[in-house]
């Protein structure tokens, strides 16, 4: 099922709505600040090569520009609280393309949203001819 701006909504057995974020969509755009905060907080908790604020500016500028190689999917409770998100980018090496999961976060107590995030990323990748997804983490198991 697609919303008016083409973002995908993934049905789930749990009471969450999982969506492909589009900042210009009248519904999903309302989540912009909350999603920016989640991306920044993830960058602070798991520092990499980029400053957390710069990370938000880089990814959201691509999302606002309509970059079709970037996906931000999120899951929200019925009252509008974001409880999971995944940020991914299309990556390539020669002719091989895959979806690389840059960030992946599901809040404690909301493990039911993980499958919705995966399904939404698969829906994003399929029209691009991508069937491989890689998620890397610097967290300990």
N, CA and C of each residue as an Amber inpcrd file, in Angstrom:
protein
   423
   0.8550000  -1.1640000   0.0000000   0.0000000   0.0000000   0.0000000
   0.9020000   1.2280000   0.0000000   0.6010000   2.2420000  -0.7830000
   1.4260000   3.4520000  -0.8690000   0.6330000   4.6530000  -0.3820000
   1.3230000   5.5830000   0.2780000   0.6540000   6.8220000   0.6450000
   0.7200000   7.7740000  -0.5500000   0.1870000   8.9790000  -0.4080000
   0.0720000   9.9010000  -1.5390000   1.4110000  10.2820000  -2.1610000
   2.4790000  10.2340000  -1.3820000   3.7910000  10.6120000  -1.9190000
   4.6190000   9.3920000  -2.3110000   3.9920000   8.2170000  -2.2960000
   4.6960000   7.0270000  -2.7200000   5.3780000   6.2630000  -1.6040000
   5.3550000   6.7660000  -0.3700000   5.9500000   6.0460000   0.7450000
   5.1590000   4.7860000   1.0300000   5.8420000   3.7420000   1.4300000
   5.1900000   2.4690000   1.6780000   4.7510000   2.3560000   3.1310000
   3.5870000   1.7500000   3.3180000   3.0860000   1.4200000   4.6390000
   3.0780000  -0.0900000   4.7190000   3.7020000  -0.6460000   5.7410000
   3.7650000  -2.0850000   5.8970000   2.7900000  -2.4940000   6.9790000
   1.8580000  -3.3850000   6.6330000   0.9020000  -3.8860000   7.6060000
   1.6300000  -4.7900000   8.5920000   1.1850000  -4.7950000   9.8290000
   1.8310000  -5.5800000  10.8680000   0.7770000  -6.1480000  11.7950000
   1.0740000  -7.3000000  12.4010000   0.1640000  -7.8980000  13.3680000
   0.2070000  -7.1440000  14.6920000   1.2750000  -6.4010000  14.9330000
   1.3900000  -5.6140000  16.1580000   0.8880000  -4.2040000  15.8860000
   0.5380000  -3.4690000  16.9300000  -0.0710000  -2.1430000  16.7120000
   0.9320000  -1.0470000  16.3680000   1.6890000  -1.2450000  15.2990000
   2.6470000  -0.2560000  14.8480000   2.3690000   0.0560000  13.3900000
   2.6730000   1.2670000  12.9850000   2.6560000   1.6240000  11.5760000
   4.1080000   1.8130000  11.1620000   4.5280000   1.0730000  10.1500000
   5.8880000   1.1960000   9.6410000   5.8140000   1.8620000   8.2850000
   6.6460000   2.8910000   8.0720000   6.5380000   3.6890000   6.8530000
   7.8970000   4.0920000   6.3190000   7.9410000   4.2900000   5.0150000
   9.1060000   4.8570000   4.3490000   8.9520000   6.3680000   4.4630000
   9.8710000   6.9940000   5.1760000   9.7890000   8.4240000   5.4550000
   9.9730000   9.2580000   4.1920000   9.0770000  10.1960000   4.0060000
   9.1820000  11.1970000   2.9480000   8.9300000  12.5480000   3.6250000
   9.9470000  13.4310000   3.6970000   9.7800000  14.6890000   4.4150000
   8.7120000  15.6030000   3.8210000   8.3510000  15.4020000   2.5670000
   7.3510000  16.2640000   1.9270000   5.9400000  15.7060000   2.0250000
   5.8040000  14.4920000   2.5350000   4.4790000  13.9060000   2.7000000
   3.7690000  14.5850000   3.8730000   2.4870000  14.9540000   3.7160000
   1.7920000  15.6690000   4.7870000   1.6710000  14.8830000   6.0930000
   1.6750000  13.5640000   6.0300000   1.6100000  12.7600000   7.2550000
   2.9990000  12.4430000   7.7680000   3.8170000  11.7950000   6.9420000
   5.1310000  11.3480000   7.4050000   6.0670000  12.5150000   7.6730000
   5.8770000  13.6300000   7.0150000   6.6980000  14.8100000   7.2610000
   6.5680000  15.3470000   8.6790000   5.4490000  15.0420000   9.3310000
   5.2560000  15.4830000  10.7200000   6.2560000  14.8270000  11.6800000
   6.8620000  13.7450000  11.2430000   7.8170000  13.0250000  12.0840000
   9.2570000  13.5100000  11.8970000   9.4680000  14.5600000  11.1230000
  10.8210000  15.0070000  10.7800000  11.6810000  15.2550000  12.0120000
  11.2150000  16.0660000  12.9470000  12.0460000  16.4000000  14.1090000
  12.3540000  15.1640000  14.9420000  11.3750000  14.3230000  15.1750000
  11.5980000  13.1130000  15.9750000  12.6150000  12.1940000  15.2980000
  12.5270000  12.0680000  13.9820000  13.4790000  11.2220000  13.2690000
  14.8790000  11.8320000  13.2480000  14.9640000  13.1580000  13.0980000
  16.2750000  13.8110000  13.1640000  16.9200000  13.5530000  14.5250000
  16.1270000  13.6490000  15.5690000  16.6430000  13.4250000  16.9210000
  17.1190000  11.9820000  17.0920000  16.3960000  11.0100000  16.5480000
  16.8020000   9.6040000  16.6520000  18.1230000   9.3660000  15.9180000
  18.2590000   9.9210000  14.7130000  19.4900000   9.7530000  13.9350000
  20.6590000  10.3900000  14.6760000  20.4500000  11.5860000  15.2380000
  21.5080000  12.2600000  15.9980000  21.8800000  11.4620000  17.2460000
  20.8780000  11.0000000  18.0120000  21.1350000  10.2460000  19.2390000
  21.8910000   8.9490000  18.9450000  21.5420000   8.2880000  17.8430000
  22.2560000   7.0820000  17.4490000  23.7180000   7.4140000  17.1690000
  23.9680000   8.5150000  16.4730000  25.3300000   8.9470000  16.1740000
  26.1310000   9.2780000  17.4120000  25.4690000   9.7840000  18.4460000
  26.1670000  10.0640000  19.7060000  26.4680000   8.7730000  20.4670000
  25.5110000   7.8590000  20.4760000  25.7060000   6.6180000  21.2200000
  26.7340000   5.7050000  20.5580000  26.7530000   5.6820000  19.2320000
  27.6700000   4.8290000  18.4860000  28.4850000   5.6980000  17.5370000
  29.4610000   6.4410000  18.0840000  30.2020000   7.3880000  17.2480000
  30.9880000   6.6860000  16.1530000  31.0230000   7.3470000  15.0270000
  31.7800000   6.8350000  13.8850000  32.7340000   7.8970000  13.4010000
  32.7570000   8.0700000  12.1150000  33.6780000   9.0220000  11.5200000
  33.0630000  10.4040000  11.3460000  31.7700000  10.5550000  11.6810000
  31.0760000  11.8090000  11.4340000  30.4550000  12.3400000  12.7190000
  30.5280000  13.6320000  12.9180000  29.8770000  14.3020000  14.0280000
  28.3630000  14.0460000  13.9500000  27.6790000  13.7440000  15.0610000
  26.2440000  13.4390000  15.0230000  25.3850000  14.5160000  14.3620000
  25.6820000  15.7850000  14.5990000  24.8990000  16.8470000  13.9520000
  25.1430000  16.8590000  12.4450000  26.3900000  16.6820000  12.0500000
  26.7130000  16.6250000  10.6270000  26.0400000  15.4130000   9.9710000
  25.9830000  14.3120000  10.7060000  25.2940000  13.1180000  10.2230000
  23.8350000  13.4310000   9.8830000  23.1440000  14.1360000  10.7700000
  21.7510000  14.5240000  10.5230000  21.6670000  15.4310000   9.3030000
  22.5220000  16.4160000   9.2270000  22.4890000  17.3480000   8.0980000
  22.7420000  16.6310000   6.7670000  23.7030000  15.7230000   6.7520000
  24.0200000  14.9990000   5.5120000  22.8710000  14.1140000   5.0620000
  22.3450000  13.2890000   5.9560000  21.2930000  12.3440000   5.5640000
  19.9890000  13.0560000   5.2430000  19.6000000  14.0260000   6.0610000
  18.3090000  14.6750000   5.8220000  18.3540000  15.6090000   4.6150000
  19.5200000  16.1540000   4.2920000  19.5950000  16.9480000   3.0630000
  19.3520000  16.0490000   1.8530000  19.8500000  14.8290000   1.8890000
  19.6070000  13.8810000   0.8020000  18.1330000  13.4780000   0.7490000
  17.5400000  13.2580000   1.9180000  16.1200000  12.8960000   1.9530000
  15.2490000  14.0390000   1.4280000  15.5340000  15.2680000   1.8460000
  14.7550000  16.4210000   1.3690000  14.9680000  16.6660000  -0.1200000
  16.1370000  16.3110000  -0.6340000  16.4160000  16.4890000  -2.0620000
  15.7850000  15.3850000  -2.9100000  15.2080000  14.3910000  -2.2680000
  14.5660000  13.3130000  -3.0080000  15.5350000  12.2790000  -3.5470000
  16.6820000  12.1220000  -2.8900000  17.6900000  11.1580000  -3.3180000
  17.1010000   9.7470000  -3.2450000  16.9430000   9.1080000  -4.3910000
  16.3170000   7.7870000  -4.4450000  17.2430000   6.6630000  -3.9940000
  18.4570000   6.9940000  -3.5850000  19.3900000   5.9910000  -3.0740000
  19.4310000   5.9430000  -1.5550000  18.5910000   6.7140000  -0.8890000
  18.5630000   6.7670000   0.5660000  17.1670000   6.4250000   1.0540000
  17.0960000   5.5840000   2.0750000  15.8110000   5.2240000   2.6760000
  15.8920000   5.3860000   4.1840000  14.8750000   6.0010000   4.7440000
  14.6910000   6.0620000   6.1850000  13.3110000   5.4850000   6.4480000
  13.2700000   4.3610000   7.1370000  11.9950000   3.7570000   7.4990000
  11.8450000   3.8500000   9.0040000  10.6040000   3.9600000   9.4460000
  10.3470000   4.1160000  10.8710000   9.0650000   3.3990000  11.2500000
   8.9690000   3.0640000  12.5220000   7.7610000   2.4620000  13.0770000
   7.2600000   3.3640000  14.1910000   5.9450000   3.5900000  14.1860000
   5.3220000   4.4520000  15.1850000   4.1750000   3.7200000  15.8660000
   3.9680000   4.0440000  17.1220000   2.8260000   3.5130000  17.8690000
   1.5730000   4.2780000  17.4420000   0.3950000   3.7890000  17.7890000
  -0.8320000   4.5050000  17.4210000  -0.8870000   5.9480000  17.9310000
  -0.1840000   6.2390000  19.0420000  -0.1830000   7.6160000  19.5540000
   0.9200000   8.4780000  18.9310000   1.6470000   7.9390000  17.9370000
   2.6140000   8.7340000  17.1860000   4.0350000   8.7120000  17.6970000
   4.3600000   7.8470000  18.6520000   5.7380000   7.7640000  19.1580000
   6.5550000   6.8500000  18.2480000   7.7010000   7.3560000  17.7760000
   8.6080000   6.5490000  16.9660000   9.3200000   5.5680000  17.9000000
   9.2300000   4.2650000  17.5730000   9.8310000   3.2320000  18.4170000
  10.8520000   2.3860000  17.6650000  11.0980000   2.7210000  16.4140000
  12.1120000   2.0090000  15.6490000  12.4180000   2.7670000  14.3720000
  13.6590000   2.6660000  13.9260000  14.0140000   3.2760000  12.6340000
  15.1990000   2.5390000  12.0280000  15.2970000   2.6390000  10.7210000
  16.4460000   2.1160000   9.9890000  16.7760000   3.1170000   8.8910000
  18.0450000   3.4270000   8.7590000  18.5440000   4.3560000   7.7470000
  19.4710000   3.5520000   6.8400000  19.1660000   3.5540000   5.5520000
  19.9330000   2.7230000   4.6210000  20.2410000   3.4900000   3.3480000
  21.2810000   3.0430000   2.6490000  21.7070000   3.6910000   1.4140000
  22.0690000   2.6150000   0.3920000  21.7590000   2.8930000  -0.8570000
  22.1480000   2.0060000  -1.9490000  23.6500000   2.1690000  -2.1570000
  24.3580000   1.0500000  -2.1700000  25.8030000   1.0370000  -2.3220000
  26.1470000   0.1460000  -3.5090000  27.2550000   0.4320000  -4.1660000
  27.6250000  -0.3960000  -5.3140000  29.1330000  -0.5790000  -5.3880000
  29.4980000  -1.6270000  -6.0780000  30.8860000  -1.9000000  -6.4230000
  30.8370000  -2.5470000  -7.7950000  31.2240000  -1.7930000  -8.7970000
  31.0570000  -2.2690000 -10.1680000  29.5690000  -2.4310000 -10.4520000
  29.1770000  -3.5310000 -11.0590000  27.7610000  -3.7150000 -11.3800000
  26.9250000  -4.2020000 -10.1920000  27.5580000  -4.6680000  -9.1180000
  26.8480000  -5.2080000  -7.9520000  26.3210000  -4.0720000  -7.0900000
  25.0230000  -4.1230000  -6.7560000  24.3940000  -3.1070000  -5.8870000
  23.7350000  -3.8000000  -4.7110000  23.7500000  -3.1510000  -3.5560000
  23.0840000  -3.6840000  -2.3750000  22.6200000  -2.5320000  -1.5120000
  21.7840000  -2.8380000  -0.5470000  21.2920000  -1.8460000   0.4010000
  22.0880000  -2.0060000   1.6820000  22.7590000  -0.9330000   2.1030000
  23.5770000  -0.9620000   3.3130000  22.8400000  -0.2560000   4.4390000
  22.5780000  -0.9800000   5.5170000  21.9130000  -0.4040000   6.6960000
  22.8920000   0.3890000   7.5250000  22.7640000   1.7080000   7.4710000
  23.6790000   2.6020000   8.1630000  23.3450000   2.6900000   9.6510000
  22.0750000   2.7980000   9.9490000  21.6040000   2.8220000  11.3380000
  20.4340000   1.8560000  11.4690000  20.3350000   1.2480000  12.6460000
  19.2450000   0.3290000  12.9380000  18.9670000   0.4280000  14.4370000
  17.7490000   0.8260000  14.7920000  17.4110000   0.9730000  16.2110000
  15.9620000   0.5990000  16.4360000  15.7410000  -0.3250000  17.3670000
  14.4040000  -0.6720000  17.8390000  14.4270000  -0.4480000  19.3430000
  13.5090000   0.3620000  19.8360000  13.4770000   0.6820000  21.2590000
  13.1570000  -0.5530000  22.0980000  13.6640000  -0.5740000  23.3240000
  13.3920000  -1.6680000  24.2480000  11.8880000  -1.8730000  24.3920000
  11.4870000  -3.1220000  24.3900000  10.0820000  -3.4570000  24.5660000
   9.2580000  -3.4020000  23.2940000   9.8870000  -3.0910000  22.1660000
   9.1590000  -2.9640000  20.8950000   9.7840000  -3.8460000  19.8100000
  10.2310000  -5.0280000  20.1930000  10.9150000  -5.8980000  19.2430000
  10.0200000  -6.2970000  18.0800000   8.7130000  -6.1950000  18.2050000
   7.8050000  -6.5390000  17.1190000   7.9470000  -5.6590000  15.9000000
   8.6110000  -4.5190000  16.0140000   8.7300000  -3.6190000  14.8670000
   9.8600000  -4.0130000  13.9200000  10.7720000  -4.8500000  14.3660000
  11.9480000  -5.1800000  13.5460000  11.5620000  -5.7470000  12.1860000
  10.6280000  -6.6810000  12.1470000  10.2480000  -7.2830000  10.8750000
   9.6090000  -6.2580000   9.9500000   8.8290000  -5.3240000  10.4920000
   8.2320000  -4.2740000   9.6720000   9.2830000  -3.3850000   9.0340000
  10.3630000  -3.0890000   9.7690000  11.4530000  -2.2850000   9.2150000
  12.1460000  -3.0320000   8.0760000  12.3980000  -4.3190000   8.2900000
  13.0340000  -5.1320000   7.2440000  12.1360000  -5.1930000   6.0060000
  10.8450000  -5.4560000   6.2080000   9.9120000  -5.5540000   5.0820000
   9.8270000  -4.2390000   4.3140000   9.8350000  -3.1270000   5.0230000
   9.7580000  -1.8260000   4.3720000  11.0140000  -1.5460000   3.5490000
  12.1860000  -1.9260000   4.0660000  13.4270000  -1.7550000   3.3030000
  13.4390000  -2.6570000   2.0690000  12.8900000  -3.8630000   2.1930000
  12.7870000  -4.7500000   1.0280000  11.8960000  -4.1240000  -0.0410000
  10.7860000  -3.5180000   0.3780000   9.8840000  -2.8590000  -0.5760000
  10.5690000  -1.6830000  -1.2510000  11.4090000  -0.9570000  -0.5170000
  12.1700000   0.1500000  -1.0930000  13.1570000  -0.3580000  -2.1320000
  13.8470000  -1.4580000  -1.8210000  14.9330000  -1.9620000  -2.6590000
  14.4500000  -2.7080000  -3.9010000  13.3180000  -3.3630000  -3.8200000
  12.8610000  -4.2250000  -4.9240000  12.7450000  -3.4960000  -6.2630000
  12.1000000  -2.3200000  -6.3420000  12.0050000  -1.6520000  -7.6410000
  13.3520000  -1.2000000  -8.2020000  14.3680000  -1.1380000  -7.3530000
  15.7120000  -0.7550000  -7.7900000  16.5120000  -1.9690000  -8.2570000
  15.8790000  -3.1490000  -8.1960000  16.5620000  -4.3750000  -8.6070000
  17.5470000  -4.8750000  -7.5740000  17.3710000  -4.4670000  -6.3210000
  18.2910000  -4.8420000  -5.2500000  17.6300000  -5.9130000  -4.3880000
  18.3390000  -7.0230000  -4.2000000  17.8070000  -8.1030000  -3.3680000
  18.7240000  -8.4390000  -2.1930000  19.8280000  -7.7170000  -2.0560000
  20.7730000  -7.9630000  -0.9700000  20.7950000  -6.7660000  -0.0300000
  20.7070000  -7.0570000   1.2730000  20.7760000  -6.0040000   2.2840000
  21.8500000  -6.3950000   3.2910000  22.7000000  -5.4520000   3.6330000
  23.7700000  -5.6630000   4.5940000  23.5890000  -4.6680000   5.7270000
  23.6070000  -5.1790000   6.9480000  23.5250000  -4.3080000   8.1120000
  24.7700000  -4.5860000   8.9540000  25.5220000  -3.5450000   9.2370000
  26.7260000  -3.6690000  10.0460000  26.5260000  -2.8920000  11.3390000
  27.1850000  -3.3350000  12.3920000  27.0650000  -2.6460000  13.6730000
  28.4100000  -2.6630000  14.3890000  28.6080000  -1.6320000  15.1940000
  29.8180000  -1.6060000  16.0250000  29.4670000  -1.9550000  17.4710000
  28.2490000  -2.4510000  17.6760000  27.8170000  -2.8490000  19.0090000
  28.2980000  -4.2610000  19.3170000  28.5120000  -4.5490000  20.5940000
  28.8780000  -5.8870000  21.0330000  27.6380000  -6.7610000  21.0790000
  27.8120000  -8.0410000  20.8030000  26.6900000  -8.9850000  20.8530000
  26.4600000  -9.4210000  22.2850000
